[in-house]
């Protein structure tokens, strides 16, 4: 779901408000569902709040729900009849509009494997602070390997008929992907008393190798905006958007 939020007291919204909204929602789901989330330490959803600089009192709030149970529990809560108070009443948020977003359908999966033309590169935009856990530390910047391995792990949450479990294939994907250009900025994400160092901005990814590998990579890039990328995607981090570039686009830019 994509919701348009408005802060009615003219207090600027920030990406971390997604964490506050997550807490508000978790207080209202059924006890059984809350216990299930706590015991399994799994989150069958991703969510993030995207705030643009020129409209600080409005934001896009994205929720992607991977299971029917999660949809039953959370969807009704995303359209409250009254404004939501956050941060001890400091902020008051009203939902102006809500609409369903297309999910990773069977048609999308089929297109990734059958389309005549395959993108030559992908621009991954990190819309909210993003990072990866590597060697017990938070990564200060992404690598193609971290992106691919995270995308594979997150893709498994979608319950697709395409199953990626072969470690050799995953290693080949990670080795064949390459960041060609980037523009990144350090950005912290604050949650209660903790603070996670991450980054925002974008990277352009290219993938080399056999055609089946390039098609599989395209599937992962199509899924990433739904699943999020990196860590704490259920808490508001790792929100991303991916743009595809085809060979014809490069030729047109050169004319």
C-alpha positions as semicolon CSV with decimal commas, in nm:
position;residue;x (nm);y (nm);z (nm)
1;X;0,000;0,000;0,000
2;X;0,103;0,358;-0,062
3;X;-0,043;0,617;0,173
4;X;-0,012;0,993;0,154
5;X;0,042;1,136;0,502
6;X;0,006;1,492;0,623
7;X;0,143;1,640;0,944
8;X;-0,140;1,871;1,049
9;X;0,062;2,072;1,303
10;X;0,322;2,175;1,044
11;X;0,601;1,982;1,216
12;X;0,835;1,843;0,950
13;X;0,817;1,468;0,892
14;X;1,135;1,260;0,893
15;X;1,207;0,901;0,779
16;X;1,232;0,790;1,144
17;X;0,860;0,863;1,187
18;X;0,811;0,527;1,014
19;X;0,961;0,365;1,323
20;X;0,712;0,551;1,546
21;X;0,424;0,450;1,320
22;X;0,547;0,090;1,331
23;X;0,530;0,101;1,712
24;X;0,181;0,253;1,698
25;X;0,063;-0,026;1,469
26;X;0,222;-0,307;1,671
27;X;0,030;-0,189;1,977
28;X;-0,293;-0,250;1,785
29;X;-0,242;-0,586;1,613
30;X;-0,384;-0,897;1,776
31;X;-0,185;-1,047;2,067
32;X;-0,140;-1,372;1,873
33;X;0,014;-1,191;1,576
34;X;0,235;-0,981;1,801
35;X;0,357;-1,294;1,983
36;X;0,426;-1,461;1,652
37;X;0,640;-1,170;1,537
38;X;0,827;-1,165;1,866
39;X;0,891;-1,538;1,883
40;X;0,995;-1,590;1,522
41;X;1,191;-1,263;1,496
42;X;1,064;-1,253;1,137
43;X;0,877;-0,963;0,982
44;X;0,646;-1,058;0,691
45;X;0,646;-0,699;0,568
46;X;0,859;-0,398;0,484
47;X;0,771;-0,032;0,534
48;X;0,926;0,311;0,499
49;X;0,841;0,681;0,495
50;X;0,967;0,889;0,205
51;X;0,981;1,267;0,266
52;X;1,075;1,509;-0,011
53;X;1,260;1,829;0,078
54;X;1,010;2,064;-0,084
55;X;0,709;1,909;0,098
56;X;0,829;1,843;0,454
57;X;0,478;1,821;0,601
58;X;0,367;1,548;0,362
59;X;0,515;1,208;0,290
60;X;0,461;0,880;0,109
61;X;0,419;0,591;0,350
62;X;0,481;0,253;0,188
63;X;0,375;-0,082;0,332
64;X;0,442;-0,414;0,159
65;X;0,276;-0,716;0,320
66;X;0,411;-1,058;0,224
67;X;0,153;-1,291;0,381
68;X;-0,226;-1,303;0,397
69;X;-0,214;-1,299;0,776
70;X;-0,003;-0,983;0,780
71;X;-0,244;-0,821;0,534
72;X;-0,545;-0,911;0,750
73;X;-0,382;-0,773;1,063
74;X;-0,226;-0,453;0,934
75;X;-0,428;-0,327;0,636
76;X;-0,735;-0,222;0,844
77;X;-0,507;-0,030;1,081
78;X;-0,358;0,177;0,801
79;X;-0,683;0,372;0,756
80;X;-0,767;0,503;1,105
81;X;-1,073;0,722;1,145
82;X;-0,885;0,971;1,362
83;X;-0,544;1,139;1,324
84;X;-0,251;0,945;1,470
85;X;-0,052;1,110;1,747
86;X;0,322;1,036;1,754
87;X;0,618;1,128;1,971
88;X;0,411;1,199;2,280
89;X;0,163;1,408;2,084
90;X;0,430;1,628;1,924
91;X;0,317;1,518;1,579
92;X;-0,033;1,460;1,447
93;X;-0,060;1,265;1,125
94;X;-0,358;1,236;0,897
95;X;-0,391;0,992;0,609
96;X;-0,500;1,187;0,302
97;X;-0,506;0,904;0,053
98;X;-0,437;0,529;0,033
99;X;-0,402;0,309;-0,271
100;X;-0,290;-0,042;-0,350
101;X;0,046;-0,085;-0,519
102;X;0,118;-0,363;-0,771
103;X;0,299;-0,655;-0,611
104;X;0,552;-0,892;-0,768
105;X;0,295;-1,080;-0,975
106;X;0,345;-1,395;-1,179
107;X;0,333;-1,175;-1,490
108;X;0,624;-0,967;-1,362
109;X;0,827;-1,280;-1,287
110;X;0,752;-1,422;-1,632
111;X;0,849;-1,096;-1,801
112;X;1,186;-1,098;-1,628
113;X;1,261;-1,437;-1,782
114;X;1,098;-1,399;-2,125
115;X;1,125;-1,033;-2,232
116;X;1,322;-0,988;-2,555
117;X;1,531;-0,704;-2,413
118;X;1,719;-0,704;-2,084
119;X;1,824;-0,382;-1,906
120;X;2,191;-0,292;-1,934
121;X;2,204;-0,133;-1,589
122;X;1,994;-0,040;-1,287
123;X;1,988;0,275;-1,077
124;X;1,906;0,188;-0,716
125;X;1,784;0,490;-0,520
126;X;1,812;0,460;-0,142
127;X;1,513;0,665;-0,027
128;X;1,559;0,613;0,348
129;X;1,878;0,547;0,546
130;X;2,017;0,210;0,442
131;X;2,299;-0,011;0,561
132;X;2,414;-0,372;0,578
133;X;2,552;-0,575;0,865
134;X;2,892;-0,715;0,772
135;X;3,150;-0,864;1,006
136;X;2,948;-0,740;1,304
137;X;2,963;-0,382;1,182
138;X;2,734;-0,151;0,987
139;X;2,859;-0,090;0,633
140;X;2,941;0,276;0,566
141;X;2,866;0,229;0,196
142;X;2,720;-0,047;-0,021
143;X;2,902;-0,298;-0,238
144;X;2,752;-0,500;-0,522
145;X;2,802;-0,816;-0,317
146;X;2,616;-0,677;-0,015
147;X;2,329;-0,559;-0,234
148;X;2,295;-0,893;-0,414
149;X;2,310;-1,107;-0,101
150;X;2,057;-0,886;0,076
151;X;1,826;-0,887;-0,227
152;X;1,839;-1,268;-0,240
153;X;1,764;-1,304;0,131
154;X;1,476;-1,055;0,114
155;X;1,336;-1,214;-0,202
156;X;1,279;-1,539;-0,012
157;X;1,018;-1,359;0,200
158;X;0,788;-1,313;-0,099
159;X;0,702;-1,681;-0,132
160;X;0,769;-1,680;-0,505
161;X;0,782;-1,999;-0,710
162;X;1,137;-1,895;-0,796
163;X;1,360;-2,029;-0,518
164;X;1,716;-1,904;-0,477
165;X;1,903;-2,142;-0,249
166;X;2,208;-2,245;-0,452
167;X;2,504;-2,076;-0,285
168;X;2,711;-2,115;-0,600
169;X;2,453;-1,925;-0,807
170;X;2,430;-1,651;-0,545
171;X;2,809;-1,619;-0,540
172;X;2,815;-1,597;-0,920
173;X;2,550;-1,323;-0,913
174;X;2,743;-1,127;-0,653
175;X;3,063;-1,163;-0,853
176;X;2,905;-1,059;-1,181
177;X;2,739;-0,742;-1,045
178;X;2,933;-0,418;-1,039
179;X;2,869;-0,064;-0,915
180;X;2,965;0,166;-1,202
181;X;2,873;0,510;-1,063
182;X;2,726;0,642;-0,739
183;X;2,625;0,942;-0,532
184;X;2,596;0,865;-0,161
185;X;2,564;1,060;0,163
186;X;2,605;0,942;0,522
187;X;2,271;0,944;0,703
188;X;2,180;0,823;1,051
189;X;1,855;0,652;1,146
190;X;1,747;0,709;1,506
191;X;1,530;0,461;1,695
192;X;1,461;0,536;2,062
193;X;1,801;0,546;2,232
194;X;1,989;0,381;1,945
195;X;2,123;0,527;1,624
196;X;2,221;0,332;1,313
197;X;2,475;0,485;1,076
198;X;2,359;0,440;0,718
199;X;2,354;0,621;0,386
200;X;2,114;0,762;0,125
201;X;2,166;0,847;-0,240
202;X;2,202;0,611;-0,534
203;X;2,424;0,360;-0,709
204;X;2,416;0,233;-1,067
205;X;2,456;-0,141;-1,099
206;X;2,557;-0,339;-1,404
207;X;2,544;-0,718;-1,436
208;X;2,761;-0,926;-1,669
209;X;2,753;-1,292;-1,758
210;X;2,517;-1,541;-1,921
211;X;2,165;-1,432;-2,013
212;X;1,991;-1,645;-1,744
213;X;2,202;-1,473;-1,478
214;X;2,116;-1,128;-1,610
215;X;1,747;-1,217;-1,611
216;X;1,767;-1,345;-1,255
217;X;1,937;-1,022;-1,153
218;X;1,652;-0,828;-1,311
219;X;1,404;-1,024;-1,100
220;X;1,593;-0,930;-0,783
221;X;1,597;-0,564;-0,885
222;X;1,220;-0,576;-0,948
223;X;1,163;-0,725;-0,603
224;X;1,392;-0,491;-0,406
225;X;1,145;-0,196;-0,385
226;X;0,892;-0,437;-0,230
227;X;1,118;-0,611;0,017
228;X;1,352;-0,326;0,098
229;X;1,728;-0,365;0,097
230;X;1,973;-0,407;0,383
231;X;1,879;-0,433;0,751
232;X;1,577;-0,321;0,956
233;X;1,345;-0,292;0,655
234;X;1,045;-0,358;0,881
235;X;1,141;-0,056;1,092
236;X;1,167;0,200;0,814
237;X;1,520;0,155;0,683
238;X;1,618;0,034;0,338
239;X;1,336;0,188;0,136
240;X;1,443;0,194;-0,228
241;X;1,334;0,251;-0,585
242;X;1,498;0,093;-0,890
243;X;1,513;0,240;-1,240
244;X;1,602;0,027;-1,541
245;X;1,822;0,148;-1,827
246;X;1,817;-0,025;-2,165
247;X;2,066;-0,006;-2,448
248;X;1,831;0,214;-2,652
249;X;1,831;0,471;-2,368
250;X;2,210;0,494;-2,377
251;X;2,208;0,538;-2,757
252;X;1,942;0,812;-2,734
253;X;2,151;1,002;-2,478
254;X;2,452;0,992;-2,708
255;X;2,264;1,147;-3,003
